[in-house]
Amino acid sequence: MASSALPEPDPDTEAYWDAAADGRLLLRRCRGCGEHHFYPRPFCPHCWSDDVEWVEASGRATLYTFSIVRRNDLPPWPERVPYVPAVVDLAEGPRMMTNVVGCDPDDVRIDMDLVLDFRDEDDGVRVPVFRPARAGSQ
């Protein structure tokens, strides 16, 4: 993927992207109310506290919703079809937009158990994605 299509870290997301490069998914957790949230931001969307910290996610999720894209003419997507954009419920509570990988798109089902994986993009960027959980996975 062209680097211009990838997110650019800023002070609020730099730790997130650094962790992703190391194969870890970070979330923000509020020290005030204890709630986790995603996407990374410097305040809690539940109680508005700015006393938030980075915590590592378990890597477990459940599929909330998805689509199967079988045609996309915009680069770099023609080489990737079919692909499965999805929204997952992380075990810690927040919902996250991602992709489901590692299985036939026609086997994807709502409520399926998923585990964290990463897709390597150009320029060394790693993007969190999820794959079906298998017996013995996390």
TAFENKA-V992709 format. One record per residue. N is the residue number from 0. D_FIRST is the distance of its C-alpha to the first C-alpha in whole Angstrom. Layout:
# TAFENKA-V992709
n=N d_first=D_FIRST
n=N d_first=D_FIRST
This chain:
# TAFENKA-V992709
n=0 d_first=0
n=1 d_first=4
n=2 d_first=6
n=3 d_first=8
n=4 d_first=7
n=5 d_first=8
n=6 d_first=11
n=7 d_first=14
n=8 d_first=17
n=9 d_first=20
n=10 d_first=23
n=11 d_first=23
n=12 d_first=20
n=13 d_first=20
n=14 d_first=22
n=15 d_first=20
n=16 d_first=16
n=17 d_first=19
n=18 d_first=20
n=19 d_first=17
n=20 d_first=16
n=21 d_first=20
n=22 d_first=19
n=23 d_first=21
n=24 d_first=21
n=25 d_first=23
n=26 d_first=25
n=27 d_first=27
n=28 d_first=31
n=29 d_first=34
n=30 d_first=37
n=31 d_first=39
n=32 d_first=38
n=33 d_first=36
n=34 d_first=34
n=35 d_first=30
n=36 d_first=27
n=37 d_first=24
n=38 d_first=22
n=39 d_first=23
n=40 d_first=25
n=41 d_first=28
n=42 d_first=31
n=43 d_first=32
n=44 d_first=31
n=45 d_first=34
n=46 d_first=37
n=47 d_first=36
n=48 d_first=36
n=49 d_first=34
n=50 d_first=35
n=51 d_first=32
n=52 d_first=31
n=53 d_first=28
n=54 d_first=28
n=55 d_first=27
n=56 d_first=26
n=57 d_first=27
n=58 d_first=24
n=59 d_first=26
n=60 d_first=26
n=61 d_first=27
n=62 d_first=25
n=63 d_first=26
n=64 d_first=24
n=65 d_first=22
n=66 d_first=21
n=67 d_first=19
n=68 d_first=17
n=69 d_first=18
n=70 d_first=17
n=71 d_first=14
n=72 d_first=14
n=73 d_first=11
n=74 d_first=8
n=75 d_first=6
n=76 d_first=8
n=77 d_first=11
n=78 d_first=10
n=79 d_first=11
n=80 d_first=14
n=81 d_first=16
n=82 d_first=14
n=83 d_first=17
n=84 d_first=16
n=85 d_first=19
n=86 d_first=21
n=87 d_first=23
n=88 d_first=26
n=89 d_first=26
n=90 d_first=29
n=91 d_first=30
n=92 d_first=30
n=93 d_first=27
n=94 d_first=25
n=95 d_first=21
n=96 d_first=18
n=97 d_first=16
n=98 d_first=15
n=99 d_first=17
n=100 d_first=17
n=101 d_first=19
n=102 d_first=21
n=103 d_first=22
n=104 d_first=21
n=105 d_first=25
n=106 d_first=26
n=107 d_first=24
n=108 d_first=27
n=109 d_first=28
n=110 d_first=29
n=111 d_first=28
n=112 d_first=28
n=113 d_first=24
n=114 d_first=23
n=115 d_first=21
n=116 d_first=18
n=117 d_first=14
n=118 d_first=11
n=119 d_first=10
n=120 d_first=6
n=121 d_first=6
n=122 d_first=9
n=123 d_first=11
n=124 d_first=10
n=125 d_first=11
n=126 d_first=11
n=127 d_first=15
n=128 d_first=15
n=129 d_first=19
n=130 d_first=20
n=131 d_first=24
n=132 d_first=27
n=133 d_first=29
n=134 d_first=32
n=135 d_first=32
n=136 d_first=29
n=137 d_first=29
